[in-house]
């Protein structure tokens, strides 16, 4: 079971998307063609197999336009749905349901696509001990939802923002004058609950970082040989994260080097939408 996001986090996103779609005059097609009091029963169904995430978006989108709507769901976020599976049956005011349709489908399809792609990466590294994690390469305004979808896919989350962990990247290193001074300054600044991670792009930088003692070292675009060497030099002391050049063709070999974590920006920036439709 995946701990659901509270409606408080989802509802502003849903309402903003509805407002964008309804524009200045509302759904003029529904207003023109459908009687005001007409009711409609319809189903949201998966047209392709995939892992589901974002069912609450359907509920909140329809309820925003018709508080009397009723829902019947089969399964929960994190479930694998076969093609043609009915996910949710909705009974609602017809105008409201059809006006909310695209917002509900956009969010459900987007989040389920992320969960489905994440599932593929997690399955690719099964048995290696490596964990798949996401990045901050998310759609502006959708980070909480997209990172939730990553969890539905079976992976873990990296930091959510700039304020919840220190991550020293190459440009920070350049501005500080080196890996060691950057880590030392971060350690002096950080509170006792704040993790410090440093990105390195060579074994020489890795040795410098290892001596300075961050919590995590990110191995950026290392070859497989250099990843194995870094794992050997680390000898289990620090968490090692591999990043860069990761795709479904390379991730298993990267995991086999013994790194602890593999970060994959593609989980959120390149996931194809899962095809889901509304049928009356």
N, C-alpha and C positions, 0 to 999 in steps of 0.2 A: 504494500500500500504506500502511495506517495502522499505525504502530508499536503493537503490542498492549500492553495493561496487563499487568503481571506478575500471576501467580496470587496472589502474596502480598497484593496490594491488593484483589483481588476475593473471595477465599475467606472472609474474616471477614464480609463483607456477606451472602454466600450462606448461610453457616452460621447467622448470626443470623436470617435470614428462615426457614430450615428449622426452627430451634428454636421460633420464634414459631408456625409452622403445626402442628408436631407436638405442641406443648403438653405435657401431663403424662403422656399415655399412648400417644403415637404415633398412627399412622393406624389407628384401630380399624376403619374400613371395609375397608382392605386386609387387616388381620389376620384379620378375620372371614370374608372372602369368598375369599381367594386362598391356595393352598397355599404353604407356606414356601419350597420349592425351585423353584417355578414360574418360568420365564423368559418374557420378552416382548420382541418386536421392535416398535418404533413409530417414527413419523417426526414431527418438528417441521416444519410447513409453513406458509408465508405464505398467508393467506386474502385478503389485499389486497396490491396492489403497494406496494413501499416500499424504503427503504434499510435494510440490516441492521446492527445493532450489538448486541454482547453475547452472541455465540455461546459464549464461555467460561463464561458463567453456566450454560448448559445442562450442559456437561461437568462443572463443579465441583459443581453441585447433585446430579446423579445419582451421581457418584463418591463424594460424601460419605456416601451411603447404600449404595452397592454398588461397592466398589473394583475389582470384576472386570468392570464394564460396558465395552462397546466402542462406538466411535463412528465414523461415516462422514459427513463434511461435504462439502457442495457449495458452494464459494465461501468467502469470508472477510468479516469485518467491513468495511464500506465498499462492499460490492457492492450493486447494485440487483437486487431479486428481483421477478419477476412474480408476480401472483396465482396461487396453487396450487403455487408452487415448493417443492420439498422442500429444507429447509435442513440438517437433520441426521437421520440414522437412528441409533437407539440400540438396542442389545441388552443387556438387564440383567435382574436379578432383578425379577420383576413387582411385588412389593410395594414395592421400593425405587423403581422407576421411577414408579409411580403416586403414591407419597408425595412425590416430588420434583417432580412435574409442575407444580403451581401456582407454586411458587417459581421454577422455570425459566422458565415462561411469563410471569410477572409482570415479571421482570427483562428478559428478551429483548424482550417487547412494549414495555415502557417505554423502553428504550434505543433500540430501532429506531424508535419513534415520534418521539423527539427527533432522531435522525439524518434521518428523512424530512422533518420540518418544517424542519430546518436546511437541507437540500438545496434546498427551495423558496425560502428567502430568498437563498441563494447564487446560485441561478439567476436570481433577479429582479434582481440587481445586476451580472450579467456584463457586462463591457465598460466599466464605469465606473471601475475602479481601486479602488473602495471594498471594504473587508473587513468581513464580518459577524463579530461576536464575541458571546460569551455574557455572563452576569453571575453574581453570587453568589446569585441567586434559584433555588437548587437544593433538592432534597429533602434534609432533614437525614440525614446518614449516607451519601448516595449521590453526593456532589459529584464525586469522582474518576471514577466511572462515567458520570455524566451529562455531564461535560465531555469525557470520551473520546468519548461518542456525538456531541457537537457536532463534534468533529474528524472523526468518520466521515461526518458530513453535509457536510464540505467547508469549515467555518468555522474560525476561530481562537479560542483561549481568552483571556479577560480574566484578571485575577488570580485565583488559586485561594483566597486567604484574606487576612485582615487583615495578614499578616506578610510578604507578598512584593512589595508596592508601596505607596506612599503615595497615597491618593486623598482629596483634600480636598473634602468635600461642603458643602452649604449650611449645615448645622448647625455644622460645623467653622469655616466662615467667620464665622458669627455669634458663636461662642465666642471667636474670635481677634480680632474687631474689624475684619475686612476681608479682602479677597482677598490683597492684597500682603503684609501681615504673616503670614498663614497660609502662603503660599508661602515666604517668607523663613525662617520657623521650620522648615518642612519641609526646606528645603535645608540648613540648619545641622545638622539632626538626621541626615539620610540619609547612608548610606555611599555609596561611589563606584559601587556596582552597583545602587543602589535608584532606581527611576524615581519621579518626582513628577508626579501628575496633579491638576488642579484643575477642579472643576465650576463653571460660570458660568451665570447665567440671563438675562443681558442683554448687549447690546453694550458698555455702559459697564463692566461687570465683565470682559468679554472684554478690553478695552483694558488694564485694570489687570493682568490675569493675563499678557497678552502682554508687558508691560513688565517683569514680575517673572521671566519666563523659566522656567516649568516644562517638563517634557518633553512633556506632553500637556495639552490643554485639552478638557474635556468641555462640549459645547454642549447644555444641557438644555432641551428643549421649545422650541427656537428655531423660528420660522417659516422657510419656505423662503427668503424674501427675506433674513432675518437670517443664515441659514446661508451664503448666497452672499456676503453682505457680510463675514462673519467670514473666509471663505476668502480673499477679496480682501485684507483687511487683514493676514492672516497671511503671505501671499506665500511660502508654502512653508517658513516657518521652523520651525514646530512641528507635531507630529501633532495633528490635530483629530478628535475623536470626537463624533458625534451620538447623542443619547439622548433617549428620551421620545417618545411618539406614533408609535412605529414598529410597523407591521404590514405584511402583504403588499400592501395597497393603497397604502401610502405609501412603502415602502422604496426603490423605484426612483427616485422624485423626490428623495428625500433624498440618495441616492447621486449623483445627477446634479449636485448643488450643488458637488461637488468635495471633500467631507470624506473623510478617510482611512479612518475606522473607523465602523461603526454598531453600537451595542450593543443587543441584543434580549433582554429578560428572558423573553419568551414562549417562546424556544427550550426552556427547561427548566421554566418554571412552567405552561405552557399547552399543551404538545404532547400531542395525542391518542395513545393507545396504538395501536401497529400490531397488527392482528388476526392472531395466530399461534396455531395449534392443534396438539395432539398427537393423532395418529391411530394406533391399533393395527391 
